[in-house]
Amino acid sequence: GLYGSKHYCEHPAFPNDKTVFMLNMDMIGRVVPSEEKGANGETVKKDRLVVYGTGTSTGLADRVQETNKKFDFKLLKVPGGDGPSDHASFYRKDIPVLFFFTGTHKDYHRPSDTPDKINTAGLLKVADYVQAFADHYATVKEKPDFLKTKGGEEDPTDPTPRTGRRDGPRMGLMPGNYGEQDAGLLVGGV
């Protein structure tokens, strides 16, 4: 429900107008190799990393690419800053965002998503990448500007993308309904 990030953005511990950007890592434990064509036309396998929000500030996409020279991920860049994770709350407050994600998998939100399936080395590689990215902005004076974008909801790793149509009826239920005066069960997306 993004209640935590929404609450933080409404009552920030550090002022929103002084926040440089929001870096979000969500579902980074399932790094998988992805194939791409090499310089000589050969097939090369690289660890895949999806980065949302690359269009939310001038030069962010270039900095993402520059940082990748050290890590050599197959990057899937999504310019949009909205989406289904905590970065969206910051984006809606005009703060540049980046959301790092290794992709949808068949165990998502299922009991079969067990710890033995975590790619620890891959997870550490993503964390090191994000650290290297953040280190750049910790050493320069310029604060990234904010750009409004479109999109961010699409998942380039989802084998069955949701293009406005779903495979059957769905309904969102959120116990607690914490944002309302009267607690209860929020029923949405009916």
C-alpha positions as CSV (number, residue, x, y, z in Angstrom):
1,G,0.0,0.0,0.0
2,L,3.0,2.4,0.1
3,Y,1.6,3.8,3.4
4,G,5.1,4.2,5.0
5,S,6.6,6.1,2.1
6,K,3.5,8.2,1.6
7,H,3.5,9.1,5.3
8,Y,7.2,9.9,5.2
9,C,6.8,12.2,2.3
10,E,3.9,14.0,4.1
11,H,6.0,14.3,7.3
12,P,9.6,14.1,6.2
13,A,12.5,13.8,8.7
14,F,14.6,15.7,6.2
15,P,12.9,18.4,4.1
16,N,11.6,17.2,0.7
17,D,13.0,20.3,-1.1
18,K,16.5,19.4,0.2
19,T,16.2,15.7,-0.7
20,V,18.6,15.0,-3.7
21,F,16.8,11.9,-4.9
22,M,15.2,8.7,-3.7
23,L,17.0,5.4,-4.4
24,N,14.8,2.3,-4.0
25,M,15.9,-1.3,-4.1
26,D,13.0,-3.7,-4.2
27,M,13.1,-7.3,-5.2
28,I,16.8,-7.4,-6.0
29,G,17.5,-10.9,-4.7
30,R,16.7,-12.7,-8.0
31,V,19.4,-11.5,-10.3
32,V,19.3,-13.7,-13.4
33,P,21.4,-13.8,-16.6
34,S,19.9,-12.3,-19.7
35,E,21.2,-12.7,-23.2
36,E,22.2,-9.9,-25.6
37,K,24.3,-9.6,-28.7
38,G,28.0,-8.8,-28.2
39,A,30.1,-6.5,-30.3
40,N,30.9,-9.4,-32.8
41,G,27.3,-10.6,-33.0
42,E,27.9,-13.4,-30.5
43,T,25.4,-14.1,-27.7
44,V,26.6,-12.8,-24.3
45,K,24.9,-13.5,-20.9
46,K,24.8,-10.6,-18.5
47,D,23.1,-10.1,-15.2
48,R,19.8,-8.2,-15.7
49,L,18.9,-5.0,-13.8
50,V,15.8,-2.9,-14.3
51,V,16.2,0.7,-13.4
52,Y,13.0,2.8,-13.3
53,G,13.0,6.6,-13.1
54,T,15.9,7.3,-15.5
55,G,13.9,10.2,-17.0
56,T,13.1,11.9,-13.7
57,S,16.2,14.2,-13.8
58,T,18.4,15.6,-16.6
59,G,21.4,13.3,-17.1
60,L,20.2,10.5,-14.8
61,A,20.0,7.9,-17.6
62,D,23.6,8.8,-18.6
63,R,24.8,8.5,-15.0
64,V,23.1,5.1,-14.7
65,Q,24.9,4.0,-17.8
66,E,28.2,5.4,-16.7
67,T,28.0,3.7,-13.4
68,N,27.3,0.4,-15.2
69,K,30.7,0.4,-16.9
70,K,32.1,-1.0,-13.7
71,F,29.4,-3.6,-13.2
72,D,28.4,-4.7,-16.7
73,F,24.7,-5.4,-16.1
74,K,22.2,-5.7,-18.9
75,L,20.3,-2.6,-18.1
76,L,16.6,-2.2,-18.8
77,K,16.0,1.5,-18.3
78,V,12.4,2.8,-17.7
79,P,12.2,6.6,-17.8
80,G,8.9,6.8,-15.8
81,G,9.0,7.6,-12.1
82,D,5.7,6.3,-11.0
83,G,5.1,2.6,-10.2
84,P,4.3,-0.1,-7.7
85,S,7.0,0.6,-5.0
86,D,8.0,3.2,-2.5
87,H,9.8,5.4,-5.0
88,A,6.4,6.5,-6.4
89,S,5.5,8.5,-3.2
90,F,8.7,10.5,-3.6
91,Y,8.2,11.0,-7.3
92,R,4.7,12.4,-6.6
93,K,6.5,15.0,-4.4
94,D,8.7,16.1,-7.3
95,I,11.8,14.3,-6.1
96,P,13.9,12.4,-8.7
97,V,13.8,8.7,-8.1
98,L,15.5,5.5,-9.2
99,F,14.0,2.1,-8.5
100,F,16.3,-0.9,-8.9
101,F,14.6,-4.2,-9.5
102,T,15.8,-7.5,-10.9
103,G,12.6,-8.6,-12.5
104,T,9.3,-10.5,-12.0
105,H,9.5,-14.2,-11.2
106,K,6.9,-16.9,-10.9
107,D,7.2,-17.0,-7.1
108,Y,6.2,-13.4,-6.6
109,H,3.9,-13.1,-3.6
110,R,3.6,-16.8,-3.3
111,P,4.7,-19.3,-0.6
112,S,7.2,-20.7,-3.1
113,D,9.3,-17.5,-2.8
114,T,11.8,-19.1,-0.4
115,P,15.2,-17.8,0.9
116,D,17.1,-20.5,-1.0
117,K,16.2,-18.9,-4.3
118,I,18.1,-15.6,-3.4
119,N,21.1,-15.0,-5.6
120,T,23.3,-13.5,-2.8
121,A,26.2,-12.6,-5.1
122,G,23.8,-10.9,-7.5
123,L,22.1,-9.1,-4.7
124,L,25.5,-7.8,-3.4
125,K,26.4,-6.7,-7.0
126,V,23.2,-4.6,-7.2
127,A,23.9,-3.1,-3.8
128,D,27.4,-2.2,-4.8
129,Y,26.1,-0.7,-8.0
130,V,23.6,1.5,-6.1
131,Q,26.4,2.5,-3.7
132,A,28.7,3.5,-6.6
133,F,25.8,5.5,-8.1
134,A,25.1,7.3,-4.8
135,D,28.8,8.0,-4.2
136,H,28.9,10.1,-7.3
137,Y,26.2,12.5,-6.1
138,A,27.8,12.6,-2.6
139,T,30.9,14.1,-4.2
140,V,29.4,16.8,-6.5
141,K,27.7,20.0,-5.6
142,E,24.9,20.0,-8.2
143,K,21.6,18.7,-7.1
144,P,19.7,16.8,-9.8
145,D,16.6,18.7,-11.2
146,F,13.2,17.1,-11.3
147,L,11.5,16.1,-14.6
148,K,7.9,14.9,-14.8
149,T,7.7,11.7,-16.9
150,K,5.1,9.4,-18.2
151,G,4.9,5.7,-17.3
152,G,6.8,3.7,-14.8
153,E,4.1,1.1,-14.2
154,E,5.2,-1.2,-17.0
155,D,7.5,-4.2,-16.2
156,P,9.8,-5.1,-19.0
157,T,10.5,-8.5,-17.4
158,D,6.9,-9.6,-17.0
159,P,6.1,-12.3,-19.6
160,T,2.4,-11.4,-19.4
161,P,2.4,-7.6,-19.4
162,R,-0.7,-5.8,-18.1
163,T,-1.6,-3.4,-20.9
164,G,-4.8,-2.2,-19.2
165,R,-6.4,-5.6,-19.5
166,R,-6.1,-8.3,-16.9
167,D,-6.7,-12.1,-17.2
168,G,-9.8,-12.0,-15.1
169,P,-11.5,-10.0,-12.4
170,R,-9.3,-8.6,-9.7
171,M,-9.9,-6.7,-6.5
172,G,-7.4,-5.0,-4.2
173,L,-8.0,-5.4,-0.4
174,M,-6.0,-3.4,2.1
175,P,-6.6,-4.3,5.8
176,G,-6.4,-1.4,8.2
177,N,-7.3,1.4,5.9
178,Y,-4.8,3.4,8.0
179,G,-5.1,6.7,6.0
180,E,-8.8,7.1,6.9
181,Q,-10.4,8.4,10.1
182,D,-12.4,5.1,10.5
183,A,-10.2,2.0,10.3
184,G,-11.6,-0.9,8.3
185,L,-11.0,-2.7,5.1
186,L,-10.2,-0.7,2.0
187,V,-11.6,-2.3,-1.2
188,G,-10.0,-0.8,-4.3
189,G,-9.5,-1.5,-8.0
190,V,-12.9,-3.2,-8.3
